[in-house]
Amino acid sequence: MHLIKLSAIASTNSYLKELNSEIPLNDETVVCANSQLSGRGQRGASWYSEPGKSLTFSLLKRYSQLPTEQSVAINLAVSLSVASVLDSLEVPEVSVKWPNDIMSANKKIAGILIENQLQGENIVSSVIGIGINVNNKNFADLPNAGSLLLATGKAYDLDLVIETVGESVFEELRNIHSAPFEIIHSKYESRLFRKGIISEFKRADGTRFNGRIAGVNRSGDLVVELESGVSEKFQLKEIELLL
């Protein structure tokens, strides 16, 4: 793992993609910023980070002849590897809020944004942006945000966290070609936040409804069982789980 540390940058994902287009970077390069000014999350949302207390970093992973349909497996594997590291750091009640927010109980403590680079029908590389609230104590106007410190009562070494997460993610992705999807999928579903629990959702048009998360299909869609008993599948921008 080759680590590049920066003081301040707009977005580690954008920086890593631009740098990789200018000069061929080594596989498993990581860019970490002390301050990220325009961090991005899922649905085009911004990611709040606090210099010296949060981690914002992006990882570059290259592949050889990885079919595009493996993009779902990449997402599941990265989510699981981050969740596993938080388990090892004694963070309680770690789960994955679909598609790849990492929760401790009902607080979001990490977010993931994966951007795959394609060549024909293959994925040639992934730029994986990860934000983790580590030693944060206060979150202005973010009632659902948490941190490792708030979850465990312990402060953490930022360098150790990034090294542990980076190695865990890369280890998972080195074997993504041969990893059985069924095993990754089963592990992911066992981690799903609020699976099987009646929850409130919001559709893209703003309408709200109650349902239970039944799981995730092979295409990465969220499957929700409605109150009528009918199951419906949703893509990322079609549904929001309300906390």
C-alpha positions in Angstrom: 0.0 0.0 0.0 1.5 3.3 -1.1 0.1 6.3 0.9 0.0 9.9 -0.3 -0.8 12.4 2.4 -2.2 15.9 1.5 -3.0 18.8 3.8 -6.2 20.1 2.0 -8.0 19.1 -1.2 -11.5 19.4 -2.7 -12.1 15.6 -3.1 -9.7 12.7 -2.6 -11.7 10.7 -5.2 -11.4 13.4 -7.8 -7.7 14.0 -7.1 -6.9 10.3 -7.3 -8.7 9.9 -10.6 -7.1 13.0 -12.1 -3.6 12.0 -10.9 -4.1 8.5 -12.3 -5.1 9.8 -15.7 -1.9 11.9 -15.8 0.6 9.4 -14.6 0.3 5.6 -14.1 -0.1 5.1 -10.4 0.9 2.0 -8.6 -1.9 -0.5 -7.8 -3.1 0.0 -4.2 -2.2 3.7 -4.0 -4.1 5.6 -1.2 -4.6 9.3 -1.1 -5.5 10.8 2.3 -6.4 14.4 3.0 -6.2 16.1 6.4 -9.0 18.5 5.2 -11.4 17.6 2.4 -13.4 20.6 1.2 -15.9 19.1 -1.2 -16.2 15.5 -0.2 -18.9 13.5 -2.0 -21.2 10.7 -0.8 -24.0 8.7 -2.3 -26.9 10.5 -4.0 -24.7 13.5 -4.6 -24.6 14.3 -0.9 -21.7 16.0 0.7 -19.6 14.3 3.4 -18.8 16.3 6.5 -15.2 15.9 7.8 -13.4 17.6 10.7 -9.6 18.1 10.2 -7.5 16.1 12.6 -10.5 14.0 13.8 -12.0 12.5 10.7 -10.5 10.3 8.0 -11.1 11.1 4.3 -9.2 8.9 1.9 -9.4 7.2 -1.5 -8.0 3.9 -2.6 -7.0 2.8 -6.1 -7.4 -0.9 -7.0 -6.6 -2.3 -10.4 -8.0 -5.5 -11.9 -7.3 -7.8 -14.8 -10.3 -8.9 -16.9 -12.9 -8.2 -14.2 -16.4 -8.3 -15.8 -18.6 -5.2 -15.2 -21.3 -7.3 -13.5 -18.7 -7.7 -10.7 -19.3 -4.1 -9.6 -22.0 -5.3 -7.1 -19.4 -7.8 -5.6 -16.9 -4.9 -5.2 -19.5 -2.8 -3.3 -20.4 -5.7 -1.0 -16.8 -6.7 -0.4 -15.7 -3.1 0.5 -18.6 -2.6 2.8 -17.9 -5.9 4.6 -14.2 -5.2 4.9 -14.8 -1.7 6.5 -17.4 -3.2 8.9 -15.0 -6.0 9.8 -12.3 -3.5 10.8 -14.7 -1.6 13.0 -15.6 -4.9 14.7 -11.9 -5.3 15.4 -11.8 -1.8 16.9 -14.5 -2.8 19.3 -17.2 -0.6 17.8 -20.6 -1.9 18.9 -23.5 -3.0 16.8 -21.8 -2.5 13.4 -24.1 -2.8 10.4 -24.3 -1.7 6.7 -27.1 0.7 5.7 -27.7 -0.1 2.0 -25.9 0.4 -0.1 -22.7 1.2 1.8 -23.1 3.4 4.8 -21.5 1.9 7.9 -23.6 2.3 11.1 -22.9 1.8 14.8 -26.4 1.2 16.3 -28.4 3.9 14.6 -25.5 6.3 14.0 -23.7 6.7 10.7 -19.9 6.6 11.3 -18.5 5.9 7.9 -19.5 6.3 4.2 -18.2 4.8 1.0 -18.3 6.0 -2.6 -17.0 3.7 -5.3 -16.3 4.8 -8.8 -15.3 2.1 -11.3 -13.3 2.8 -14.4 -14.4 0.7 -17.4 -12.7 -0.5 -20.6 -15.1 -2.3 -22.9 -17.0 -4.8 -20.8 -14.4 -5.0 -18.0 -13.7 -3.0 -14.9 -10.0 -2.0 -15.0 -9.9 -0.2 -11.7 -11.9 1.2 -8.8 -11.4 4.5 -6.9 -12.9 3.9 -3.5 -13.6 6.9 -1.4 -14.0 6.3 2.4 -14.9 8.8 5.1 -14.8 7.7 8.7 -15.6 9.8 11.8 -12.9 8.8 14.2 -12.4 11.2 17.1 -15.2 13.6 16.5 -17.4 14.7 19.4 -19.8 17.2 17.8 -21.8 17.1 14.7 -23.6 20.4 13.9 -27.1 19.7 12.4 -26.2 16.1 11.8 -28.3 14.2 14.4 -27.7 10.8 12.8 -23.9 11.0 12.7 -21.6 9.3 15.1 -17.9 8.5 15.5 -15.6 5.8 16.8 -14.9 7.9 19.9 -18.6 8.4 20.7 -19.4 4.7 20.1 -16.5 3.3 22.2 -15.4 6.1 24.5 -11.8 5.6 23.1 -9.6 7.9 21.0 -7.9 6.3 18.0 -4.7 6.8 16.1 -5.8 8.0 12.6 -2.7 6.5 10.9 -3.4 3.1 12.4 -7.1 3.3 11.3 -6.3 4.2 7.7 -3.6 1.5 7.5 -5.9 -1.2 8.9 -8.9 -0.2 6.7 -6.7 0.1 3.6 -5.1 -3.3 4.0 -8.5 -4.9 4.7 -10.1 -3.5 1.6 -7.2 -4.4 -0.6 -7.0 -7.9 0.8 -10.7 -8.4 -0.1 -10.4 -7.0 -3.6 -7.2 -9.0 -4.5 -9.4 -12.1 -4.5 -12.6 -10.6 -6.0 -12.1 -12.5 -9.3 -12.5 -15.9 -7.5 -14.5 -15.0 -4.5 -17.9 -16.8 -4.6 -20.6 -14.2 -4.9 -23.0 -16.2 -2.8 -20.7 -16.1 0.2 -20.1 -12.3 -0.1 -23.8 -11.7 -0.6 -24.8 -13.8 2.4 -22.3 -12.0 4.6 -23.6 -8.7 3.4 -27.2 -9.5 4.0 -26.4 -10.6 7.5 -25.0 -7.1 8.1 -28.0 -5.2 6.7 -29.2 -2.3 8.8 -32.8 -2.8 9.9 -33.3 -5.9 7.8 -36.7 -7.5 8.6 -37.8 -4.6 10.8 -40.7 -2.4 9.9 -39.3 0.9 8.7 -40.3 4.1 7.0 -39.1 4.8 3.5 -39.4 7.7 1.0 -39.7 7.3 -2.7 -38.0 9.6 -5.3 -41.3 11.5 -5.7 -41.4 12.2 -1.9 -44.2 9.7 -1.0 -43.6 7.7 2.2 -44.5 4.2 3.0 -43.8 1.4 5.5 -42.1 -1.8 4.7 -39.4 -4.4 5.7 -36.0 -4.8 4.1 -36.0 -8.3 2.7 -32.5 -8.2 1.3 -30.4 -7.2 -1.8 -30.7 -8.9 -5.2 -27.8 -9.9 -7.5 -28.0 -6.6 -9.2 -27.5 -4.7 -6.0 -31.1 -3.4 -5.7 -32.7 -3.2 -2.3 -35.7 -5.5 -2.0 -38.5 -4.2 0.3 -41.5 -6.1 1.4 -44.5 -3.7 1.4 -47.4 -3.8 3.9 -49.5 -5.5 1.3 -47.0 -8.5 1.3 -45.7 -7.6 -2.2 -42.0 -7.2 -2.6 -40.5 -4.4 -4.7 -37.0 -3.7 -5.7 -35.3 -0.3 -5.7 -32.2 1.2 -7.2 -30.1 3.8 -5.3 -31.9 7.0 -6.2 -35.4 5.5 -6.0 -35.7 5.1 -2.3 -34.4 6.4 1.0 -34.6 4.7 4.4 -35.7 7.3 6.9 -34.1 7.3 10.4 
